[in-house]
């Protein structure tokens, strides 16, 4: 055993309750491999767990290959994969703090738009601030004028605002679905003409109501 521990490139303790608790030579076999590679970088010590057990002491510092409670093909693959892994060192030094790698963009300046931005940035002057009195025909005409419409329109108005005129104003922009977020205690919204309500989704104090264009 002494000669084997001196010549072995890798030592594989086969972890089981019997090995950890009853083997008189188990610890003596793996301690030389641990001493030769205390950091574990060279993977001189490669534990393999074959039965449910919990390594203690220095063995707790090593990640074992776990084949316990696995079938033969799966255990074989896990063992081969685990033995072939290499810890290794990074192939290049870490980036110095504050520097930017070539080809990578830094964080966007606050207020600047992303390179691809398909949503109109400026507020619609025909609708902004007029949620209470804009009618659906007017909103539809505005959508056609500005050339914008969407499959889904999501609305999150203030909870104390009457949501029905908001839905009417947004209907002209929605080709398929209107979604409005409200407090769960709120009354069901009145959907604009041409929209059918779907089952709402409740999340605690918040509810999402859905209206599909019929």
trRosetta pair geometry for C-beta under 8 A, 3 or more apart (Angstrom, degrees):
i j d omega theta_ij theta_ji phi_ij phi_ji
1 4 5.6 -55 -147 36 33 112
1 5 6.4 30 157 -17 67 105
1 25 6.8 -81 -138 -176 165 139
1 28 7.4 49 143 118 139 113
1 29 6.6 -86 -167 -99 116 88
2 5 6.1 -57 -149 36 29 106
2 6 6.6 25 154 -18 62 109
3 6 5.8 -62 -153 36 32 111
3 7 6.3 9 160 -4 69 113
4 7 6.2 -70 -142 46 29 96
4 8 5.8 38 163 -41 69 109
5 8 6.0 -40 -129 18 28 116
5 11 7.1 20 -125 -87 76 133
5 29 6.5 -154 -83 -151 117 54
5 32 4.4 90 169 50 122 151
5 33 7.2 -114 -153 -41 89 81
6 32 7.4 -70 -72 169 50 155
8 11 5.4 79 122 -69 145 80
8 33 7.0 -49 94 -82 121 111
9 44 7.4 -126 159 -128 46 75
10 33 7.4 59 -163 -138 36 135
10 43 6.8 -9 -116 125 111 82
10 44 6.0 -160 -115 -156 54 40
10 45 7.5 170 -161 -80 69 18
10 46 5.6 4 -176 6 118 115
10 83 8.0 101 144 -148 167 95
11 29 6.7 173 -165 147 130 85
11 30 5.5 167 128 -118 135 68
11 32 7.5 119 -38 74 156 86
11 33 3.7 -128 25 -48 131 155
11 44 6.5 25 18 152 89 75
11 45 5.4 -19 67 -109 97 65
11 46 7.3 161 80 28 45 69
12 46 5.1 -26 -102 77 79 92
12 47 7.2 141 -159 -110 55 22
12 48 5.6 16 -177 -3 104 112
13 19 6.9 141 178 161 93 141
13 26 6.7 79 -141 -170 111 94
13 29 7.0 140 -94 93 90 111
13 30 4.7 -18 -58 -70 122 140
13 45 7.2 10 -2 -166 103 94
13 47 4.8 -22 63 -114 99 79
13 48 7.2 177 85 29 50 66
13 59 7.2 -76 72 -121 157 126
14 19 6.0 -177 88 -73 71 158
14 48 5.6 -21 -113 72 58 99
14 50 5.7 3 -176 -5 91 126
15 19 5.8 -136 -134 71 32 137
15 20 6.5 34 -152 -49 79 108
15 47 5.4 40 -33 -178 121 109
15 48 6.5 -176 14 86 86 40
15 49 4.3 -37 72 -103 119 65
15 50 6.6 156 68 15 58 71
15 51 7.5 -140 115 46 66 70
15 53 5.7 -150 155 69 97 124
15 55 6.1 -63 -132 -67 141 104
15 59 7.6 142 -99 175 125 143
15 64 6.1 -27 8 -143 146 156
16 19 4.7 95 48 5 76 102
16 20 7.0 -161 82 -2 37 89
16 49 7.6 138 -68 -157 52 60
16 50 5.5 -34 -67 65 103 95
16 51 4.1 57 -129 33 89 118
16 53 5.9 139 -160 -13 23 144
17 20 6.1 -65 -142 44 29 102
17 21 5.6 -9 174 10 69 121
17 22 7.9 47 133 0 68 102
17 51 6.2 -74 -1 103 82 129
17 52 7.9 11 -40 86 103 61
17 53 4.9 -172 -64 -93 64 123
18 21 6.6 -72 -127 52 20 88
18 22 4.9 -43 -160 41 63 120
18 23 6.7 83 140 -41 71 89
19 22 7.5 -27 -56 51 9 76
19 23 4.9 1 -146 -12 47 135
19 26 5.0 131 -177 -114 77 147
19 53 8.0 165 53 67 94 172
20 23 7.5 43 -19 22 12 103
20 26 7.0 -124 -90 116 29 161
20 53 5.7 166 8 169 142 142
20 55 6.7 -147 -107 -109 134 58
20 56 7.4 105 -169 18 126 92
20 59 8.0 -121 -115 52 107 162
23 26 3.5 82 93 -31 131 112
23 27 7.8 153 94 -9 101 67
25 28 4.9 -65 -159 48 63 116
25 29 5.8 68 143 -34 87 101
26 29 5.9 -61 -156 27 28 110
26 30 7.0 -4 163 2 64 106
27 30 6.5 -71 -147 45 33 91
27 31 5.9 41 161 -38 71 109
28 31 6.2 -45 -135 20 26 116
29 32 7.8 -70 175 24 27 98
30 33 5.5 -58 -161 41 57 112
30 34 6.1 58 144 -24 81 104
30 45 5.8 81 -166 -132 100 118
30 47 7.8 31 -133 -81 152 90
30 59 7.4 47 109 -88 151 103
31 34 5.5 -55 -146 37 36 113
31 35 6.2 36 157 -20 69 105
31 58 7.8 85 -111 65 76 151
32 35 5.7 -55 -145 37 32 111
32 36 6.3 30 157 -19 66 106
33 36 5.8 -55 -146 37 31 109
33 37 6.6 -24 168 30 65 103
33 44 4.5 -169 -169 133 89 103
33 45 4.2 132 123 -72 119 90
34 37 7.0 -91 -146 63 23 69
34 38 6.5 55 164 -100 68 58
34 44 7.7 -168 -70 88 25 112
34 45 5.3 18 -73 -40 66 154
34 58 5.8 59 -161 145 158 139
34 62 8.0 -102 -105 -48 101 130
35 38 6.7 5 -138 -63 28 90
36 42 7.8 -71 124 66 92 140
36 44 5.3 -129 87 162 109 175
37 40 6.1 97 139 -89 101 24
37 41 6.7 -138 -166 47 102 64
37 42 4.5 -117 -120 50 134 107
37 43 7.2 -82 149 18 159 12
37 44 3.7 152 7 15 139 121
37 45 6.5 -169 67 1 115 89
40 43 6.6 41 180 -82 66 49
40 45 7.1 -72 -114 54 79 96
40 61 7.1 -151 -44 133 134 97
40 62 6.1 175 -110 -108 130 81
40 87 7.0 133 127 -68 79 158
41 87 5.1 -142 -152 93 52 148
41 89 7.9 25 -163 -63 125 82
42 87 7.6 -76 -53 36 13 126
43 46 5.8 37 177 -70 94 99
43 85 7.7 163 -99 93 160 82
43 86 7.2 -122 2 -130 143 48
43 87 5.9 168 -40 -12 105 108
45 62 5.8 -82 109 -108 112 154
46 62 7.8 -161 -119 176 25 129
46 64 8.0 114 172 -132 52 57
46 65 6.8 22 169 -9 94 113
46 82 7.2 140 -172 138 117 103
46 83 6.4 78 166 -110 161 71
47 55 6.7 -5 -173 -67 167 153
47 59 6.2 89 -72 -159 152 103
47 62 5.3 115 4 109 116 128
47 64 3.8 -58 97 -108 105 100
47 65 7.1 -180 98 21 55 70
48 64 6.2 166 -95 -173 17 96
48 65 4.7 -20 -112 65 75 102
48 67 6.4 5 -178 10 98 112
48 79 6.6 29 -131 -119 133 97
48 82 7.5 137 -101 95 91 147
49 52 7.9 50 167 -104 118 23
49 53 6.6 -159 -146 50 107 89
49 55 7.8 -114 -84 -33 112 105
49 64 4.8 82 -23 129 99 140
49 65 7.1 -173 21 84 71 47
49 66 4.9 -9 58 -114 113 65
49 67 6.9 168 81 32 60 63
49 68 5.3 -45 127 -27 96 112
50 67 5.8 -9 -108 74 60 100
50 68 5.9 120 165 -80 18 74
51 68 5.5 122 -121 -118 11 112
52 68 5.4 135 -58 173 56 151
52 69 7.2 35 -51 -30 97 113
55 59 3.7 -107 179 114 127 116
55 60 5.3 -177 105 -71 95 58
55 62 7.5 -42 106 56 163 91
55 64 6.9 137 -14 -34 138 136
56 59 6.6 44 58 53 31 102
56 60 6.0 0 -144 -43 22 111
57 60 6.4 151 66 -1 28 98
58 61 5.9 -46 -171 20 53 113
58 62 7.9 40 142 -12 69 101
59 62 5.9 -59 -162 33 51 109
59 64 8.0 25 173 -58 97 117
65 78 6.2 147 -178 144 100 94
65 79 5.9 99 147 -111 145 54
65 82 3.5 122 -103 129 123 172
65 83 7.3 -20 -58 -46 158 68
66 70 7.9 118 129 -21 73 126
66 78 7.0 -68 75 163 55 144
67 70 5.1 -94 -168 40 60 125
67 74 7.9 157 -142 111 81 78
67 75 3.8 76 -160 -143 114 96
67 78 5.4 169 -89 80 84 129
67 79 5.9 0 -65 -56 137 97
70 74 4.4 -122 -180 96 112 112
70 75 4.2 147 94 -65 116 85
70 78 6.5 31 110 8 176 142
71 74 4.9 79 58 20 81 106
71 75 6.6 -153 89 -9 34 94
72 75 5.8 -58 -138 39 25 110
72 76 6.2 28 162 -22 63 106
73 76 5.8 -55 -149 33 29 112
73 77 6.5 25 157 -16 64 106
74 77 5.9 -56 -149 37 31 109
74 78 6.3 30 154 -18 66 108
75 78 5.7 -55 -145 38 31 111
75 79 6.2 32 156 -20 65 107
76 79 5.8 -58 -150 36 28 111
76 80 6.4 23 157 -15 65 108
77 80 5.9 -56 -145 39 31 107
77 81 6.1 28 158 -17 66 110
78 81 5.9 -57 -143 40 27 109
78 82 6.1 25 159 -18 64 112
79 82 5.9 -59 -144 39 26 108
79 83 6.2 21 161 -16 64 109
80 83 6.0 -58 -144 38 28 106
80 84 6.2 21 160 -16 64 113
81 84 6.0 -64 -147 39 27 107
81 85 6.8 41 154 -40 62 97
82 85 5.9 -40 -155 7 33 115
90 93 7.2 116 101 -97 126 23
90 94 7.3 44 102 -53 171 73
95 99 5.6 -141 176 72 98 106
95 101 6.2 -83 -102 -59 140 94
96 99 4.7 61 68 0 89 127
100 104 5.9 -146 179 81 87 100
100 106 5.4 -62 -105 -72 144 96
101 104 4.7 58 68 12 90 124
105 108 7.9 25 142 -66 120 71
108 112 5.2 -141 175 74 97 109
108 114 6.5 -69 -92 -90 157 67
109 112 4.4 69 65 -7 88 128
113 117 4.6 -59 176 -25 117 163
113 121 6.6 -76 -84 -87 133 136
114 117 5.3 138 60 -62 80 99
117 121 7.2 32 141 -62 133 104
120 124 7.3 68 102 -63 145 83
120 146 7.0 -22 -64 170 160 130
120 148 6.2 -77 -19 -69 123 156
123 127 7.8 -132 169 72 86 83
123 128 4.1 55 155 -78 126 140
124 127 4.4 25 94 32 118 104
124 128 5.9 163 69 -33 60 87
124 142 6.3 81 179 167 136 130
124 146 6.6 -80 -117 -48 110 161
125 128 6.2 -40 -115 22 28 112
126 130 7.7 -72 149 37 44 144
126 134 7.8 103 140 -120 78 126
126 138 7.3 -153 159 162 116 102
126 142 4.7 -162 87 -114 142 130
126 145 7.9 71 -3 62 157 142
127 130 5.8 -125 -161 52 36 105
127 131 7.8 57 175 -74 83 58
127 134 5.6 28 -128 -93 78 164
127 139 6.6 65 -99 -111 125 86
127 142 6.1 137 -43 135 109 170
127 169 6.1 130 -146 -180 114 124
130 133 5.5 -72 -175 57 88 86
130 134 4.7 94 118 -44 105 102
130 169 7.6 155 100 -115 83 147
131 134 6.6 -47 -121 21 22 108
131 157 6.8 137 -168 -119 163 137
131 161 6.8 15 105 179 143 135
131 165 5.8 118 152 107 67 105
131 166 4.7 2 -167 -90 115 83
131 169 6.0 -120 -135 16 59 155
132 162 6.9 75 -116 56 86 112
132 165 5.3 77 -140 85 31 160
133 165 7.0 -1 -49 -165 20 146
134 138 5.5 -128 -166 84 78 126
134 139 5.7 85 150 -58 117 97
134 165 6.9 117 52 170 67 100
134 168 7.3 173 99 100 74 95
134 169 4.0 62 90 -107 119 115
135 138 4.7 93 58 8 80 105
135 139 7.0 -148 95 -5 41 87
135 168 6.3 -54 -156 145 40 124
135 169 7.5 92 66 -86 5 68
136 139 5.6 -56 -145 38 34 110
136 140 6.2 37 156 -22 67 104
136 168 4.4 -95 -55 -175 90 82
136 169 7.0 -123 -86 -78 50 25
136 171 4.9 -13 -132 59 109 125
136 172 5.9 157 -170 -46 64 94
136 192 5.2 127 -88 -151 143 137
136 193 7.3 -172 62 38 169 90
137 140 5.6 -54 -147 36 32 113
137 141 6.3 32 155 -18 66 105
137 172 7.7 106 -139 -80 10 127
138 141 5.7 -54 -149 37 31 110
138 142 6.3 33 151 -21 64 106
138 169 7.7 -31 79 -123 97 76
138 172 7.7 -118 85 -30 41 156
139 142 5.5 -54 -147 36 33 113
139 143 6.4 37 153 -22 66 102
139 168 7.1 155 7 134 139 62
139 169 4.5 150 -72 -163 140 51
139 170 6.7 -87 -177 -54 155 12
139 171 6.5 104 86 54 138 68
139 172 3.5 173 114 18 88 130
139 173 6.7 -77 162 -23 108 84
140 143 5.7 -50 -149 32 31 112
140 144 6.6 29 153 -15 63 105
140 171 7.3 -33 -62 99 93 83
140 172 3.3 -143 -72 -125 52 115
141 144 5.8 -55 -150 38 33 110
141 145 6.3 35 151 -23 66 107
141 172 7.3 -54 12 -152 42 152
142 145 5.5 -53 -146 34 33 113
142 146 6.2 12 162 -2 68 108
142 172 6.6 92 51 106 85 148
143 146 6.4 -66 -143 48 26 95
143 148 5.9 -104 -152 74 73 68
143 149 5.4 72 174 -78 124 86
143 172 4.5 -174 -3 137 129 100
143 173 4.8 -174 -99 -87 131 65
144 147 7.4 27 -177 -75 30 41
144 172 7.9 -82 -18 176 81 114
148 173 6.7 -6 114 -136 90 101
149 172 8.0 -100 -109 143 97 60
149 173 5.6 -170 -126 -160 59 52
149 174 7.5 -154 -166 -54 85 6
149 175 5.4 86 152 -48 116 102
150 153 5.4 120 74 -68 121 78
150 173 5.8 20 23 154 93 93
150 174 6.4 -34 73 -107 81 50
150 175 6.6 -158 90 7 29 94
151 174 7.8 18 151 -158 18 64
151 175 5.4 -48 -106 59 43 109
151 176 4.7 2 -168 21 71 121
151 177 6.8 24 147 24 69 90
152 174 7.1 14 -144 -136 20 96
152 176 6.5 -39 -68 69 61 101
152 177 4.7 -9 -113 67 78 107
152 179 6.4 13 -174 -2 100 114
153 170 5.1 174 138 171 147 116
153 173 5.3 101 -84 96 142 105
153 174 4.1 -97 7 -80 119 101
153 177 7.3 -176 28 95 63 60
153 178 5.4 -17 66 -115 100 65
153 179 7.0 178 88 28 48 72
154 179 4.7 -19 -111 72 69 110
154 180 7.8 163 -164 -83 48 33
154 181 7.5 30 -179 -19 91 101
155 163 7.4 126 124 -154 135 105
155 166 5.9 135 -167 142 146 120
155 167 7.0 -131 20 -85 166 65
155 170 5.8 -119 -69 -32 127 169
155 178 7.0 4 -2 -174 116 89
155 179 6.8 172 22 90 71 54
155 180 4.4 -17 69 -108 109 77
155 181 7.0 -164 94 19 57 71
156 180 7.6 167 -76 -157 38 54
156 181 4.6 4 -107 47 81 119
157 161 4.6 -90 148 67 121 137
157 163 5.8 170 50 -107 133 83
157 166 5.1 -96 -43 -103 150 171
157 180 7.5 -17 13 -153 94 103
158 161 4.6 96 67 -14 87 109
159 182 6.6 118 -124 -153 79 66
159 183 4.9 52 -141 -23 130 113
159 186 6.9 -137 -159 -65 90 127
161 166 6.8 66 129 -37 122 134
162 165 6.0 54 105 14 104 99
162 166 7.6 163 103 -8 59 96
163 166 5.1 -63 -158 42 52 118
163 167 6.1 55 148 -25 81 100
163 180 5.9 104 -175 -179 136 148
163 182 6.3 -66 -47 -85 159 125
163 186 7.6 56 -1 173 135 146
163 189 5.2 -74 100 -111 123 114
164 167 5.8 -51 -150 32 33 111
164 168 6.6 33 153 -18 64 104
164 189 6.2 168 -84 -162 68 83
164 190 4.6 17 -119 49 119 103
165 168 5.4 -52 -148 37 38 114
165 169 6.2 38 154 -20 68 104
166 169 5.8 -55 -148 36 31 110
166 170 6.2 20 156 -11 66 111
166 180 7.5 118 101 -119 118 129
167 170 5.9 -63 -142 43 29 103
167 171 6.3 49 155 -47 65 96
167 178 6.1 84 -146 165 91 151
167 180 6.4 -54 -83 -56 102 144
167 189 5.9 121 -41 170 151 134
167 190 7.4 178 58 79 144 60
167 191 6.5 -106 157 -128 147 45
167 192 5.6 -164 131 -29 96 97
167 195 7.9 -118 171 50 116 159
167 211 7.3 69 -157 17 125 155
168 171 5.8 -37 -150 3 30 119
168 192 4.8 137 -105 -90 62 116
169 172 7.3 -55 176 17 36 103
170 173 5.6 -62 -168 39 60 109
170 174 6.2 49 142 -24 85 111
170 178 6.2 120 107 -128 116 115
171 174 5.8 -65 -144 35 37 107
171 178 6.5 -39 -97 -68 67 141
171 192 4.1 -63 -65 51 156 160
171 194 7.0 114 -177 68 130 115
171 195 6.6 -117 -124 -32 115 130
174 177 6.4 -114 -171 74 120 29
174 178 4.8 -70 -74 -68 175 81
174 195 8.0 35 92 -91 135 126
174 213 6.6 176 120 -49 98 118
175 213 6.8 -96 153 10 33 155
176 212 6.8 -27 168 -146 67 73
176 213 5.6 -115 -138 22 26 111
177 210 6.3 -29 -162 -161 108 94
177 211 7.0 143 -159 77 56 51
177 212 5.7 -24 -102 -103 75 62
177 213 7.3 -109 -63 -6 34 83
178 191 7.4 154 63 -137 136 96
178 192 7.8 93 -14 23 163 107
178 195 6.0 -14 20 -135 123 151
178 210 7.4 146 80 -159 56 44
178 211 4.3 -7 58 58 103 105
178 213 8.0 98 -13 -51 90 80
179 208 5.9 -7 -170 -172 101 104
179 209 7.2 158 -154 80 50 50
179 210 5.6 -12 -103 -103 77 70
179 211 7.8 -164 -71 24 36 70
180 189 5.9 55 63 -33 149 159
180 208 7.4 154 77 -154 39 56
180 209 5.1 -14 60 59 90 100
180 211 7.8 25 0 -1 102 106
181 206 6.3 -8 -168 -170 100 107
181 207 7.5 157 -152 82 54 43
181 208 5.6 -28 -97 -99 70 72
181 209 8.0 -178 -83 19 23 74
182 186 4.2 -77 155 45 124 151
182 189 7.1 166 -25 -49 150 106
182 206 7.7 151 83 -154 30 62
182 207 5.8 -26 69 66 78 91
182 209 6.6 9 16 -4 113 113
183 186 4.7 114 65 -25 79 100
183 205 6.2 -32 -148 165 79 84
183 206 6.8 -63 -115 -104 39 49
183 207 7.2 31 131 19 18 92
184 202 5.7 67 -116 -142 115 107
184 204 7.2 -139 -28 117 140 38
184 205 5.4 -128 9 -160 112 34
184 206 6.4 -39 -40 -7 88 4
184 207 4.6 114 -98 -30 65 109
185 205 7.7 -19 -12 -154 92 77
186 207 7.3 -144 45 46 99 120
188 197 7.3 17 -178 -128 121 158
188 200 7.8 -138 -118 -36 92 140
188 209 6.9 138 -148 -115 70 141
189 209 5.5 154 16 101 114 163
189 211 7.7 -84 86 -46 123 126
191 195 4.2 -125 171 91 119 110
191 196 7.1 143 107 -100 163 9
191 197 5.6 -158 -30 -58 141 86
191 211 4.5 160 -126 -123 126 139
192 195 5.4 65 62 13 73 119
192 211 7.7 103 33 146 76 157
194 213 5.8 -4 147 -147 94 80
194 214 5.9 -152 -171 41 47 88
195 211 3.9 35 166 162 125 117
195 212 6.5 149 -156 71 72 29
195 213 5.7 -45 -97 -94 71 49
195 214 6.6 177 -110 -9 15 88
196 211 6.7 154 69 -159 29 70
196 212 5.3 -27 61 63 87 86
196 213 7.9 95 15 -162 78 5
196 214 4.8 86 -22 -64 109 110
197 200 8.0 -28 -179 -48 107 85
197 209 7.0 -43 -142 -175 101 100
197 210 7.1 113 -161 83 56 59
197 211 5.6 -39 -95 -101 52 76
198 210 4.1 -32 54 89 114 111
198 211 7.0 -170 5 -90 84 24
198 212 5.7 71 -41 -16 115 106
199 210 7.5 8 61 43 43 115
200 207 5.2 23 163 177 129 110
200 208 6.2 169 -162 83 78 50
200 209 4.8 -32 -105 -98 109 62
200 210 6.8 173 -99 10 52 78
201 207 6.9 162 83 -157 45 63
201 208 4.7 -2 57 54 96 102
201 210 7.7 51 -3 -21 94 111
202 206 7.6 156 -158 91 53 46
202 207 4.7 -23 -105 -104 71 91
203 206 4.9 -18 71 72 94 93
203 207 7.2 169 24 -87 67 38
203 208 7.5 37 1 -9 108 95
